């Protein structure tokens, strides 16, 4: 039983204590804006990956910071 548990862990399978303890939504993408001079960064998570997401991140977090 312990061996099977270790094999599942190696494949990335996770056991949880109860239903709803750990949920997986699907692909999650992170967009990050970093100001290397001031060492400030902003992070936003998205469920889609495209150019509009990058533009939205910059408009929401990056541009206001630059002002």
N, C-alpha and C positions, 0 to 999 in steps of 0.2 A: 504494500500500500504506500509506503514511504517512497519507494522507487517510482511508482506511477505519479505521485505528487511532484517529485523532482522533475520528471519528464515533462509534465504539464507546465511547470514553471519555466523550463528551458524553452518551450514553444511559445511562451508569452501568455499562456492561459492563467487566469487569476481566480482564486476562490474567495468568496466574500461571506460575511457573517449572516446577511439577510437580504431579501429582495430590495432593490432600490439603493443599496449601499454604494454601488459603483455602476454608473451608466456610461455607455458609449454612444455618442451622437453620430459619429461618422468622421469624415476628414475635417480636421481643424487646422487652420493656417494662421500663422502669426505674422503680423506686419509690425516692423519696428522702425522708429525714427530716432536717430542718435545725433546729438550735437557734441562732437568730439572736443570742442573747446571748453564748454562748460560742464561736460560729463553728465548731461541730462539726457534721459531717454524716455520714450513713450512706447507702449506696447498695446496692441489691440488684437483680439482674436476674431477670426472670421470663419465661416463655414464654406466659403467659396474662394476661388483663386483666379483673379483676373486683374486687368489694368485698372478697372473702376475702383476696386478695393484699395489699390495703392494710392490712387488719387484722393479717395475719400479719407484715407488715413492722413495724408499730408494736409489736406484742407481742414480736418478736424483737430489735429494735434500739432503738426509741424509748422504750418503758416502762422497760427496764433502765437506760438512760442517765439518765432522770429520777430514778430512785431514788438 
